Amino acid sequence: MMEAVLSNADHPEYGVATIPLPIPRNQYDHCVSLLEALEIGDASEADCRLDSLDSAWPVLNRLVCTKVNLDELDYLAKRLDSFTVGESSQFQVMAEKLNLTSMKALINLTFCCQQATVITDFTNLKEIGRDHYMNIHGGCASMEELEQLDGVETAVLLIEDNEGTITRYGVVYDNGMQLSQLYDGKHLPCYHYEADMTAVGISSRWEPENSRNVTWIYLPASKGQIERAMQRSGIADPKDMCLFIADSSFPEEVDVVLDFQCENIHELNELALVVEKFSIHDRKKLGAAVSMAKPGKRQPDPPSGGKPGSLCICPRRTYPCGIRKIHDSEIRSF
């Protein structure tokens, strides 16, 4: 956990707000209210001055006295909170080696720092060699590979044939790592930090098919989280919104219905709030009830048939990573 102290750089007399990171779902709307009282906390802009950051990540102190965006800061905290000790070292040394100071770059680093090899103790060459082999093979290796690997020789070759960079967090060999560009500075990549019922992507209905301009929301969510996700996507009217379901913990029978019917994000969120509390047995019962009810499937209208401000219904289409595209309308209780 981290704790950030945020203020309004233009009006320091307004005081400060102390925000826990990652922000618990049940505290999210309250944290936003604290920032709104200081006239900061925009959904998209970096308008919060970071006065101090209490964390186990010294490298993040480079963000102190800069302006940050609340949701970017929360996303970065979630990414780092899930890191292993090894990944923590990789992140910090590469952030220092590359002299990364922007939130966009630091978020992107969380998706690629695992490629680097960090040495903090040169006495165990066998372990260094095994770690390096794993790093340059995407973190995966069979037991047979590792048993046949000469870890000491691998470590010696690494150290003798490559120039490492000395940082305060250890010696790093970047192994040709290129900084990820998954985060474009506006649309935070889909990432499950905690157990949720479904990940829903939001975009404008006018975006082209297979557009990457998607803002992700994880249901159940607070009202404020949904509203801010819409704002990040530049959507003022819910009727101009397309929904993308990436994956789901709903019963399969419910998923089938959601796949063919158009949903309202707020009512879909209400469904997630209810089903989240169900036991595994109750979820199976829900699936059976939906199967017996056999909700009808609507025949979709052509996507081009919609008018500005009207609901747009599109046939099922396949998207990268198994994402399914649906459009905003009404959800019916089962």
C-alpha positions as MATLAB code, in Angstrom:
seq = 'MMEAVLSNADHPEYGVATIPLPIPRNQYDHCVSLLEALEIGDASEADCRLDSLDSAWPVLNRLVCTKVNLDELDYLAKRLDSFTVGESSQFQVMAEKLNLTSMKALINLTFCCQQATVITDFTNLKEIGRDHYMNIHGGCASMEELEQLDGVETAVLLIEDNEGTITRYGVVYDNGMQLSQLYDGKHLPCYHYEADMTAVGISSRWEPENSRNVTWIYLPASKGQIERAMQRSGIADPKDMCLFIADSSFPEEVDVVLDFQCENIHELNELALVVEKFSIHDRKKLGAAVSMAKPGKRQPDPPSGGKPGSLCICPRRTYPCGIRKIHDSEIRSF';
ca = [
       0.000    0.000    0.000;
       1.019    3.591   -0.657;
      -0.225    6.923    0.587;
      -0.185   10.015   -1.599;
      -0.633   13.592   -0.433;
      -2.161   15.674   -3.232;
      -2.833   19.391   -3.532;
      -3.840   22.137   -5.941;
      -0.622   23.703   -7.261;
      -2.453   26.935   -8.133;
      -4.159   27.191   -4.742;
      -2.004   25.642   -2.004;
      -4.148   27.467    0.543;
      -6.954   24.978   -0.178;
      -5.075   22.333    1.775;
      -4.243   18.748    0.878;
      -5.950   15.392    0.431;
      -4.375   12.136    1.575;
      -5.238    9.267   -0.777;
      -4.615    5.543   -0.097;
      -3.169    3.602   -3.029;
      -4.401    1.405   -4.531;
      -7.786    3.019   -3.822;
     -10.284    0.527   -2.357;
     -13.471    0.389   -4.413;
     -15.625    1.450   -1.452;
     -13.440    4.543   -0.927;
     -13.064    5.628   -4.549;
     -15.963    8.092   -4.717;
     -14.940    9.595   -1.355;
     -11.379   10.127   -2.589;
     -12.669   11.859   -5.710;
     -14.835   14.101   -3.521;
     -11.791   15.075   -1.452;
     -10.002   16.180   -4.608;
     -13.040   17.972   -6.027;
     -13.115   20.055   -2.845;
      -9.616   21.218   -3.805;
     -10.780   21.868   -7.395;
      -8.581   19.094   -8.788;
      -9.038   15.421   -9.703;
      -9.994   15.659  -13.381;
     -10.784   12.283  -14.970;
      -8.239   12.743  -17.770;
      -5.914   15.644  -16.966;
      -2.904   15.511  -14.649;
      -3.942   18.317  -12.314;
      -2.993   16.951   -8.869;
       0.309   18.100   -7.383;
       2.001   15.178   -5.649;
       3.345   16.722   -2.440;
       4.617   13.433   -0.988;
       4.399    9.686   -1.539;
       4.815    7.166    1.242;
       5.692    3.867   -0.431;
       8.162    1.000   -0.602;
       9.256    2.270   -4.028;
      11.995    4.921   -3.618;
      12.257    5.332   -7.388;
       8.742    6.829   -7.409;
       9.957    9.818   -5.412;
      10.902   11.341   -8.772;
       7.167   12.022   -9.191;
       7.042   14.213   -6.068;
       6.360   17.883   -6.862;
       4.996   16.971  -10.307;
       1.371   16.930  -11.444;
      -0.303   13.541  -11.682;
      -3.659   12.108  -12.670;
      -5.536   10.230   -9.934;
      -6.530    7.229  -12.054;
      -3.055    6.874  -13.551;
      -1.532    6.959  -10.073;
      -4.045    4.381   -8.833;
      -3.390    2.139  -11.860;
       0.380    2.286  -11.343;
      -0.076    1.432   -7.661;
      -2.211   -1.592   -8.587;
       0.363   -2.824  -11.080;
       3.212   -2.502   -8.584;
       1.223   -4.026   -5.723;
       1.018   -7.295   -7.666;
       4.776   -7.469   -8.365;
       7.100  -10.075   -6.899;
      10.325   -9.048   -5.161;
      12.223   -9.765   -8.377;
       9.862   -7.676  -10.503;
      10.151   -4.848   -7.992;
      13.922   -4.788   -8.486;
      13.537   -4.946  -12.268;
      11.105   -2.022  -12.261;
      13.217    0.214  -10.055;
      16.551   -0.374  -11.797;
      15.079    0.119  -15.273;
      13.211    3.264  -14.192;
      16.526    4.681  -12.986;
      18.568    3.418  -15.962;
      16.115    4.956  -18.453;
      15.558    8.031  -16.241;
      11.791    7.708  -16.576;
       9.884   10.589  -15.005;
       6.448   10.520  -16.656;
       3.471    8.509  -15.452;
       2.897    7.163  -18.969;
       6.448    5.796  -19.189;
       6.342    4.266  -15.705;
       3.059    2.503  -16.433;
       4.450    1.162  -19.700;
       7.570   -0.005  -17.876;
       5.454   -2.304  -15.689;
       4.633   -4.328  -18.823;
       8.225   -4.903  -19.978;
      10.664   -4.556  -17.065;
      10.483   -8.328  -16.535;
      12.834   -8.735  -19.519;
      15.763   -7.186  -17.652;
      18.235   -9.086  -15.474;
      19.123   -7.502  -12.140;
      22.008   -8.603   -9.944;
      22.076   -7.531   -6.322;
      24.264  -10.367   -5.031;
      27.148  -11.717   -7.125;
      27.891  -14.634   -4.792;
      25.233  -16.991   -6.189;
      26.121  -17.306   -9.869;
      23.921  -20.371  -10.382;
      20.802  -18.486   -9.332;
      21.828  -15.474  -11.410;
      22.185  -17.691  -14.475;
      18.805  -19.344  -13.953;
      17.072  -15.992  -13.462;
      18.720  -14.583  -16.581;
      17.691  -17.589  -18.656;
      14.090  -17.170  -17.475;
      14.123  -13.434  -18.219;
      15.246  -13.836  -21.829;
      12.717  -16.619  -22.417;
       9.632  -14.702  -21.359;
       9.704  -15.965  -17.771;
       8.996  -19.538  -18.870;
      11.170  -22.644  -18.950;
      10.544  -26.360  -18.571;
      12.007  -28.298  -15.672;
      14.101  -30.236  -18.179;
      15.580  -27.006  -19.550;
      16.481  -25.756  -16.089;
      18.013  -29.075  -15.077;
      20.242  -29.054  -18.164;
      21.151  -25.377  -17.768;
      24.614  -24.528  -16.479;
      23.613  -21.559  -14.364;
      27.150  -20.592  -13.403;
      28.376  -20.527  -17.005;
      25.287  -18.579  -18.096;
      25.928  -15.979  -15.394;
      29.639  -15.670  -16.222;
      28.878  -15.166  -19.921;
      26.315  -12.517  -19.057;
      28.716  -10.589  -16.860;
      31.784  -10.931  -19.104;
      30.125  -10.331  -22.483;
      27.734   -7.529  -21.549;
      28.068   -4.113  -19.999;
      25.813   -3.771  -16.999;
      24.508   -0.484  -15.660;
      25.115    0.240  -11.998;
      22.151    1.764  -10.158;
      21.382    2.249   -6.499;
      19.057   -0.772   -6.750;
      21.541   -3.176   -8.345;
      23.410   -3.886  -11.580;
      21.073   -4.261  -14.550;
      21.424   -5.877  -17.966;
      18.505   -4.740  -20.103;
      18.743   -7.686  -22.567;
      17.630   -5.399  -25.382;
      14.388   -4.419  -23.662;
      12.285   -1.841  -25.494;
       9.872    0.281  -23.499;
       6.310   -0.995  -23.979;
       3.798    1.282  -25.691;
       0.661   -0.450  -24.389;
      -0.481    2.715  -22.624;
      -1.112    5.612  -24.979;
      -1.492    8.206  -22.241;
      -5.299    8.061  -22.213;
      -6.620    4.484  -22.398;
      -5.254    2.408  -19.522;
      -4.663   -1.239  -20.600;
      -7.025   -3.908  -19.337;
      -5.692   -5.286  -16.059;
      -7.415   -7.298  -13.324;
      -6.097   -6.169   -9.961;
      -8.669   -7.935   -7.822;
     -11.477  -10.432   -8.277;
     -14.288   -8.885  -10.311;
     -17.307  -10.180  -12.178;
     -16.398   -8.813  -15.577;
     -14.081   -6.401  -17.377;
     -16.034   -4.028  -19.598;
     -14.426   -1.753  -22.163;
     -16.062    1.563  -23.000;
     -15.637    3.490  -26.232;
     -17.574    5.861  -28.434;
     -20.026    4.166  -30.792;
     -18.381    6.156  -33.588;
     -15.000    4.507  -33.116;
     -13.993    2.146  -35.980;
     -14.223   -1.610  -35.523;
     -11.318   -3.115  -33.559;
     -10.371    0.334  -32.243;
      -7.837    0.347  -29.422;
      -9.417    3.468  -27.931;
     -11.092    1.615  -25.092;
     -11.402    2.626  -21.431;
     -11.763   -0.362  -19.092;
     -14.047   -0.604  -16.077;
     -14.209   -3.603  -13.766;
     -17.640   -4.522  -12.457;
     -18.959   -4.215   -9.883;
     -17.737   -0.632   -9.681;
     -18.797    2.524   -7.900;
     -20.977    5.054   -9.681;
     -18.054    7.454   -9.753;
     -15.751    4.916  -11.392;
     -18.253    4.351  -14.206;
     -18.822    8.064  -14.742;
     -15.093    8.790  -14.854;
     -14.496    5.913  -17.291;
     -17.052    7.512  -19.602;
     -15.324   10.875  -19.220;
     -11.934    9.351  -20.089;
     -13.518    8.038  -23.294;
     -15.015   11.443  -24.066;
     -18.592   10.156  -23.779;
     -21.248   12.543  -22.471;
     -24.354   10.608  -23.524;
     -24.616    6.917  -22.521;
     -26.466    6.283  -25.784;
     -23.242    7.043  -27.668;
     -21.376    4.313  -25.814;
     -20.226    0.894  -26.985;
     -19.402   -1.835  -24.458;
     -16.755   -4.523  -24.867;
     -16.814   -7.537  -22.559;
     -13.331   -9.038  -22.292;
     -14.051  -11.834  -19.830;
     -16.587  -12.728  -17.204;
     -17.200  -14.652  -13.999;
     -20.932  -14.835  -14.654;
     -22.452  -18.289  -15.219;
     -22.006  -19.399  -18.827;
     -25.756  -19.223  -19.419;
     -25.744  -15.559  -18.382;
     -22.743  -14.871  -20.593;
     -24.621  -16.234  -23.596;
     -27.486  -13.816  -22.977;
     -25.139  -10.887  -22.435;
     -23.378  -11.780  -25.674;
     -26.498  -11.307  -27.785;
     -28.444   -8.645  -25.916;
     -27.434   -5.013  -25.627;
     -26.657   -3.824  -22.131;
     -26.906   -0.730  -20.006;
     -23.669   -0.369  -18.073;
     -25.375    0.790  -14.869;
     -27.833   -2.118  -14.846;
     -25.034   -4.515  -15.795;
     -23.177   -3.145  -12.769;
     -26.214   -3.807  -10.565;
     -26.261   -7.388  -11.812;
     -22.558   -7.730  -10.992;
     -23.134   -6.341   -7.484;
     -25.792   -8.973   -6.830;
     -24.068  -11.981   -8.407;
     -20.741  -11.138   -6.737;
     -22.312  -12.099   -3.395;
     -23.577  -15.450   -4.676;
     -21.942  -18.677   -3.637;
     -20.735  -21.055   -6.353;
     -23.883  -23.117   -5.793;
     -26.150  -20.069   -6.159;
     -24.389  -19.029   -9.352;
     -25.075  -22.458  -10.815;
     -28.733  -22.075   -9.832;
     -28.826  -18.686  -11.557;
     -27.382  -20.215  -14.708;
     -29.973  -22.984  -14.637;
     -32.795  -20.458  -14.159;
     -31.582  -18.374  -17.105;
     -31.322  -21.511  -19.251;
     -34.905  -22.493  -18.375;
     -36.207  -18.972  -19.044;
     -34.580  -18.991  -22.516;
     -34.437  -15.203  -22.963;
     -35.080  -14.266  -26.584;
     -32.280  -13.040  -28.797;
     -32.911   -9.855  -30.693;
     -32.206   -9.657  -34.384;
     -29.581   -6.915  -34.736;
     -30.064   -3.945  -37.016;
     -27.257   -2.914  -39.365;
     -24.693   -0.767  -37.526;
     -25.098    2.013  -40.077;
     -28.813    2.241  -39.422;
     -28.483    4.148  -36.173;
     -28.876    7.873  -35.902;
     -26.801   10.166  -33.684;
     -28.003    9.796  -30.120;
     -29.905    6.570  -30.815;
     -29.051    3.086  -29.595;
     -26.811    1.136  -31.910;
     -27.110   -2.653  -32.028;
     -24.447   -4.658  -33.841;
     -24.129   -8.375  -34.540;
     -21.569  -10.335  -32.570;
     -18.028   -9.835  -33.835;
     -14.701  -11.212  -32.695;
     -12.093   -8.809  -31.320;
      -8.443   -9.309  -30.342;
      -7.898  -11.204  -27.083;
     -11.381  -12.677  -27.269;
     -13.119   -9.373  -26.589;
     -16.778   -9.314  -27.559;
     -18.439   -6.087  -28.712;
     -21.949   -5.163  -27.609;
     -23.788   -1.869  -27.494;
     -25.690    0.092  -24.904;
     -29.396   -0.646  -24.357;
     -31.514   -2.191  -21.592;
     -30.809   -5.333  -19.600;
     -33.749   -7.420  -18.385;
     -33.916   -9.247  -15.068;
     -33.944  -13.018  -15.298;
];
